[in-house]
Every structure is written in C-alpha cells, then in structure tokens.
Amino acid sequence: MKKYNILVCSDSFKGSLSSRDIIDIYKEEALDVENVSITGVEIADGGEGTLDAISKFGKYEWKEIECSNPLFEKITAKYLLDQEVAIIEMAQASGITLIPYKDGNALKTTTFGTGELILDAIKNGAKHIFITVGGSATNDGGIGALNALGYDFLDKDDNSLKPIGENLIKISNVDASKAIDTKGIEFTVVADVENKLLGEKGATYVYGPQKGAVGEIKEQLEEGMGNYNSVVKRVLGVDMNTLEHGGAAGGLAAGLMAFLNANVQSGIETLLDLIDFDTLLNDANAVITGEGCLDEQSLQGKVVCGITKRCVKKNVPVYVMAGITKIQGAEGIKRIKTLREYAMDSEDSILNAKIYARIAAKEMLKEIVEDIKG
C-alpha cells in the first residue's frame, strides 16, 4: 500500500513549542495513522537558532574560534562551513544576550567579533559568506566588523578610532590600505528588518533603546551615524541611508553592503535554499508548517509565507498548525488548525501547548490522508 510522505517544517511557537517539539509530536501521532511517513525539518527564520537548524542536515561542519564579544571580552563562538560556503550568526559574537543590559551599552559595544568570524571563514576558503544579523547588542554601523577585516576608521588627526558606537561621530576618514582582499567573495546579509540606517525608523531610534541607547545617548548615536554615513558617501560614493535593510543589527547591514558589496536576502528564503528544501518537496504528498500566531505578517516573508510559496510552485498542499490565527486562509493553504480552538483560553493554549498540539496533530494527519485519497 502507498506510503504518504508528509513534510513537517514549522517555526517554533515562542515560549511553548520548539520546531523540534512539533516534529516529534507529529512523528509520534503518525504511528497511529496507517501508511503515513513523517520527515521533519527544523526551521528558523534567520534569527537565533538558524545555525542549529541548518546543522541538522549534516552537510555543514562546525567551526569554533576565540573572538571578541560586544565589549571586547574574549569568548568562543561558532559558525558553519561547507567547503566554500560559510554561515555566520552575528549573535554568536555580537549578540544582545552575551552581555548584561546597561544604559549606555550602545556607546561601547562593537561588531568586531562578527568581523573575526568572517575573517576566519575567509581564511578557511569560504567564497560565499552568509551573515544572519538578528539579535545584535550593537549600534556601530558595522565599523567593528570592518575593522576586524582591516579597515581603519580615522579621526580628524588621522588617529585610529576604537570601533564602537560613541566614536561614529569622530570618524573623518577611512584607511583601506590594510583591508583584506575580498575580491571573488560573495557576501549575503540575512535580514528581514526593512529599516534604513537613519531617522525615526532607523537603526538607532527603533532598536537602540533595547541596547542601552536611551535619552541623550540616542541623540548622540544618531548624530554619529549621520556623520559616519557622510564620510562613507564621500569616500565610497555610497549613501548608506538609501539601502533597504541597512538599519539591521545597528547598521551592520549597511556597513557590509557599502564596503563589501553584500546583497540582502530574507531569513526563510536563505534557510530553504541552504537545506535544499525544493528537493525535499519532490517526495512530499503534503507539507505541515506553522507558527505561534498566524496573521497578515505571516504571509509577508515569514516562515509560513516562504514555505507556502515554494509548495505552490511544486503543487504540494500546505496545512498550517498555529497557536492562534487572525486570518482564515491564503493561497496554497488547504487547512488551518489552532491550539486555541481546543483550549479554554489563550493562556491555557500556551501553558498546555503540547497537549493541544497532540490533539491537533492527530486530527490534521487524518484529514490529510482523507484529502490525499480524495
């Protein structure tokens, strides 16, 4: 009798279910459904957990090095390498969870450690380097990472500046004479944040406060970022404030785009490419995806959107399990189930997520088989 191959690839339900939890639940429930085979794919959207999700495919090798944290303290951080492809999660070296919060942190933090990871990948032969930029502790415009690659940021007296946020205002020139040769190396910034570098919706004003840019400090950093942009415009001929996504990771994205000619790609699209998701779809009769809250944003570049678009192209039906939903459906989505429909209230659905996920999974699998049989 024919086996029905179902691909389970759900985002985590924040605070209640991991992507792995959801896969395990479906595999266990499938034991009671005749002729169903589950293939699980852990999913992340470019933020925390992306490296772990990609590493599960066995194609990539972990590399670990000593580097600097956001305050120049020595730590160990990891990235993934597969021959000429490297995947770097900037939060490993420059993430907000690596240091305790303190007002003013954004003045002192740096992306230097991220640059050290990039440099090590280059030394190991990487020709295409992906840098995921979620969860940063920094607001330095990327001068830390660029400094690690040999770019020297100078004040009006040609003195080298420490690559931290408070020194953006002092930058007068850039010395690239000792910069590492990146000719022939492709850089891809993985970012879903669309903010530009400057202004009320820019890096400093939107994300700076969570990094310690409060009160007058925020104004100081915004002024510094504007000065930095003016210098880069004069030296490189690039207005970083015109770059979509440039405000990601405190301007790291803008710095990498301006100096390294990096392109930008969405988190979920990058992940699906790196795990060769389209090939996985070749043997799938159906796909189950989901996230904690399914809403209009889910259909605009997040996990459910990215997966559904790929499935539509391959004519594979998509089923969604979510914590709650604020939409009734969308192109390519055959059915939606929520944990909330089984729970007493929203709090109950979160506290007892595994219980309700099992109920939803059992029903979903039976419905999928019925749909396939027609």
C-alpha positions, 0 to 999 in steps of 0.5 A, a space after each residue: 500500500 502507498 506510503 504518504 510522505 508528509 513534510 513537517 517544517 514549522 517555526 517554533 511557537 515562542 515560549 511553548 513549542 520548539 520546531 523540534 517539539 512539533 516534529 516529534 509530536 507529529 512523528 509520534 501521532 503518525 504511528 497511529 495513522 496507517 501508511 503515513 511517513 513523517 520527515 521533519 525539518 527544523 526551521 528558523 527564520 534567520 534569527 537565533 537558532 538558524 545555525 542549529 537548524 541548518 546543522 541538522 542536515 549534516 552537510 555543514 561542519 562546525 567551526 569554533 574560534 576565540 573572538 571578541 564579544 560586544 565589549 571586547 571580552 574574549 569568548 568562543 563562538 561558532 559558525 558553519 562551513 561547507 567547503 566554500 560556503 560559510 554561515 555566520 550568526 552575528 549573535 554568536 559574537 555580537 549578540 544582545 544576550 552575551 552581555 548584561 543590559 546597561 544604559 549606555 551599552 550602545 556607546 561601547 559595544 562593537 561588531 568586531 567579533 562578527 568581523 573575526 568570524 568572517 575573517 576566519 571563514 575567509 581564511 578557511 576558503 569560504 567564497 560565499 559568506 552568509 551573515 544572519 544579523 538578528 539579535 545584535 547588542 550593537 549600534 556601530 554601523 558595522 565599523 567593528 566588523 570592518 575593522 576586524 577585516 582591516 579597515 581603519 576608521 580615522 579621526 580628524 588627526 588621522 588617529 585610529 578610532 576604537 570601533 564602537 558606537 560613541 566614536 561614529 561621530 569622530 570618524 573623518 576618514 577611512 584607511 583601506 590600505 590594510 583591508 583584506 582582499 575580498 575580491 571573488 567573495 560573495 557576501 549575503 546579509 540575512 535580514 528581514 528588518 526593512 529599516 534604513 540606517 537613519 531617522 525615526 525608523 532607523 537603526 538607532 531610534 527603533 532598536 537602540 533603546 533595547 541596547 542601552 541607547 536611551 535619552 541623550 545617548 540616542 541623540 548622540 548615536 544618531 548624530 554619529 551615524 549621520 556623520 559616519 554615513 557622510 564620510 562613507 558617501 564621500 569616500 565610497 560614493 555610497 549613501 548608506 541611508 538609501 539601502 533597504 535593510 541597512 538599519 539591521 543589527 545597528 547598521 551592520 547591514 549597511 556597513 557590509 553592503 557599502 564596503 563589501 558589496 553584500 546583497 540582502 536576502 530574507 531569513 526563510 528564503 536563505 534557510 530553504 535554499 541552504 537545506 535544499 528544501 525544493 528537493 525535499 518537496 519532490 517526495 512530499 504528498 503534503 507539507 505541515 508548517 506553522 507558527 505561534 500566531 498566524 496573521 497578515 505578517 505571516 504571509 509577508 516573508 515569514 516562515 509560513 509565507 516562504 514555505 507556502 510559496 515554494 509548495 505552490 510552485 511544486 503543487 504540494 498542499 500546505 496545512 498550517 498548525 498555529 497557536 492562534 490565527 487572525 486570518 482564515 486562509 491564503 493561497 496554497 493553504 488547504 487547512 488551518 488548525 489552532 491550539 486555541 480552538 481546543 483550549 479554554 483560553 489563550 493562556 491555557 493554549 500556551 501553558 498546555 501547548 503540547 497537549 493541544 498540539 497532540 490533539 491537533 496533530 492527530 486530527 490534521 494527519 487524518 484529514 490529510 490522508 482523507 484529502 490525499 485519497 480524495 
